[in-house]
Amino acid sequence: MSWLPDKDPVLGDKRSCDALELVIVPRVRDLGDGFSVRRALPHGRRQMVGPFIFFDQLGPVQFMVGQGMDVRPHPHIGLATVTYLFAGRVMHRDSEGNALEITPGAMNLMTAGRGIAHSERTPAGLRAGGDGLFFIQSWIALPRDHEEMGPTFQHFDVASLPTIEDGGVRARVVAGSVFGQKSPVGMVSEWFYAEVLLEAGASAPLDADHEERAIYVAEGEVDIAGDRFEAPRLLVFRPGDRITVKAMRRPRLMFLGGAALEGPRYIWWNFVSSRKERIEEAKEEWKAGKFTLVPGDEKEFIPLPET
């Protein structure tokens, strides 16, 4: 996915539990063709949660017959993209030759490292029926010693990821360790990610051992220490406190976070780096056509923004 910064909304509700550091109301950004996203990170008061430096909710949206999502080939450096679907399908193609349909519940981790280009589109076979789409795309900033690693792509289907079902709680461990279960996804830094579904009245704990952690409320409403939060919200918690989230209106949640990186990152368009000059290099490389083309999607691309 592509992005440019925008103004953050002012949150009017100041109620919070003692462990809650920040409540982020995702800002809406129009991607064109009637398709918009809700962006929680980066935020004016918080660049990252652990290594998560970008967090977008796309949908839920129902496309008209013949329409779909068309994110043309675009570049990335210094980050890994995590594409996780709740509904619909996305055709992923990248300059390393990877091409597959991303399906709900599967884990797809594309590590850009020194540079990769990719496209994300609604599969052609689904456009005739007016397909729906609902997913989260997040970016993981890479540690300094891995920012220039070779690009890679990992895919794990839904059956490959650990699941937990207990007392009205259903969870899938997408990355890292959550609820005592560990995902098979290979990572170059410490972070975790899980989808959590709760029946009304059910509760789930957020592990206190993680250095930085947050809960994204994608659907429904939750109660935390007597305060209610409805979707969409990103709830960022202070370290060390034990957190229990209780379902009010059957929520869909993403638990996320991990160890903080060595320092802040520069982020411009689709580029992330600990060095400002590396961002400038990437701009020139994309403008000069030095990124490898995306096989099967060579005819289009997103030009470098002028601002």
ChimeraX attribute file (.defattr): number of C-alpha atoms within 10 A of each C-alpha:
attribute: neighborCount
match mode: 1-to-1
recipient: residues
	/A:1	20
	/A:2	14
	/A:3	16
	/A:4	11
	/A:5	14
	/A:6	13
	/A:7	10
	/A:8	18
	/A:9	13
	/A:10	9
	/A:11	10
	/A:12	7
	/A:13	8
	/A:14	7
	/A:15	12
	/A:16	17
	/A:17	14
	/A:18	11
	/A:19	16
	/A:20	18
	/A:21	13
	/A:22	17
	/A:23	21
	/A:24	22
	/A:25	21
	/A:26	22
	/A:27	18
	/A:28	18
	/A:29	17
	/A:30	10
	/A:31	14
	/A:32	7
	/A:33	10
	/A:34	8
	/A:35	15
	/A:36	16
	/A:37	19
	/A:38	19
	/A:39	27
	/A:40	27
	/A:41	25
	/A:42	20
	/A:43	21
	/A:44	13
	/A:45	10
	/A:46	13
	/A:47	18
	/A:48	22
	/A:49	25
	/A:50	23
	/A:51	28
	/A:52	30
	/A:53	23
	/A:54	23
	/A:55	25
	/A:56	23
	/A:57	22
	/A:58	18
	/A:59	17
	/A:60	17
	/A:61	17
	/A:62	14
	/A:63	18
	/A:64	13
	/A:65	12
	/A:66	13
	/A:67	17
	/A:68	24
	/A:69	20
	/A:70	15
	/A:71	18
	/A:72	20
	/A:73	25
	/A:74	25
	/A:75	28
	/A:76	26
	/A:77	26
	/A:78	31
	/A:79	31
	/A:80	26
	/A:81	21
	/A:82	23
	/A:83	23
	/A:84	23
	/A:85	22
	/A:86	17
	/A:87	17
	/A:88	19
	/A:89	22
	/A:90	26
	/A:91	17
	/A:92	19
	/A:93	21
	/A:94	25
	/A:95	23
	/A:96	16
	/A:97	14
	/A:98	15
	/A:99	16
	/A:100	13
	/A:101	13
	/A:102	23
	/A:103	20
	/A:104	18
	/A:105	22
	/A:106	20
	/A:107	25
	/A:108	23
	/A:109	23
	/A:110	23
	/A:111	29
	/A:112	26
	/A:113	22
	/A:114	18
	/A:115	24
	/A:116	25
	/A:117	22
	/A:118	27
	/A:119	25
	/A:120	20
	/A:121	17
	/A:122	23
	/A:123	19
	/A:124	12
	/A:125	9
	/A:126	17
	/A:127	17
	/A:128	12
	/A:129	12
	/A:130	14
	/A:131	22
	/A:132	19
	/A:133	21
	/A:134	18
	/A:135	23
	/A:136	19
	/A:137	17
	/A:138	22
	/A:139	25
	/A:140	25
	/A:141	30
	/A:142	28
	/A:143	21
	/A:144	16
	/A:145	8
	/A:146	16
	/A:147	22
	/A:148	17
	/A:149	16
	/A:150	12
	/A:151	21
	/A:152	15
	/A:153	15
	/A:154	13
	/A:155	14
	/A:156	17
	/A:157	13
	/A:158	15
	/A:159	9
	/A:160	16
	/A:161	19
	/A:162	20
	/A:163	20
	/A:164	14
	/A:165	12
	/A:166	10
	/A:167	11
	/A:168	14
	/A:169	16
	/A:170	16
	/A:171	22
	/A:172	23
	/A:173	28
	/A:174	30
	/A:175	24
	/A:176	21
	/A:177	18
	/A:178	23
	/A:179	16
	/A:180	9
	/A:181	15
	/A:182	16
	/A:183	21
	/A:184	16
	/A:185	17
	/A:186	10
	/A:187	14
	/A:188	10
	/A:189	18
	/A:190	18
	/A:191	23
	/A:192	24
	/A:193	23
	/A:194	23
	/A:195	21
	/A:196	22
	/A:197	23
	/A:198	26
	/A:199	17
	/A:200	17
	/A:201	15
	/A:202	17
	/A:203	19
	/A:204	20
	/A:205	12
	/A:206	19
	/A:207	19
	/A:208	15
	/A:209	12
	/A:210	19
	/A:211	18
	/A:212	22
	/A:213	27
	/A:214	24
	/A:215	22
	/A:216	23
	/A:217	21
	/A:218	21
	/A:219	17
	/A:220	19
	/A:221	21
	/A:222	26
	/A:223	18
	/A:224	18
	/A:225	14
	/A:226	12
	/A:227	10
	/A:228	16
	/A:229	20
	/A:230	16
	/A:231	17
	/A:232	21
	/A:233	20
	/A:234	25
	/A:235	20
	/A:236	21
	/A:237	25
	/A:238	17
	/A:239	16
	/A:240	14
	/A:241	14
	/A:242	13
	/A:243	18
	/A:244	13
	/A:245	20
	/A:246	23
	/A:247	23
	/A:248	19
	/A:249	16
	/A:250	17
	/A:251	21
	/A:252	22
	/A:253	25
	/A:254	21
	/A:255	22
	/A:256	26
	/A:257	25
	/A:258	21
	/A:259	17
	/A:260	20
	/A:261	18
	/A:262	10
	/A:263	8
	/A:264	15
	/A:265	22
	/A:266	15
	/A:267	23
	/A:268	17
	/A:269	18
	/A:270	20
	/A:271	23
	/A:272	27
	/A:273	25
	/A:274	19
	/A:275	13
	/A:276	13
	/A:277	11
	/A:278	17
	/A:279	21
	/A:280	12
	/A:281	11
	/A:282	22
	/A:283	18
	/A:284	13
	/A:285	14
	/A:286	19
	/A:287	13
	/A:288	9
	/A:289	9
	/A:290	11
	/A:291	17
	/A:292	17
	/A:293	22
	/A:294	24
	/A:295	15
	/A:296	12
	/A:297	15
	/A:298	13
	/A:299	10
	/A:300	13
	/A:301	17
	/A:302	13
	/A:303	12
	/A:304	14
	/A:305	11
	/A:306	4
	/A:307	6
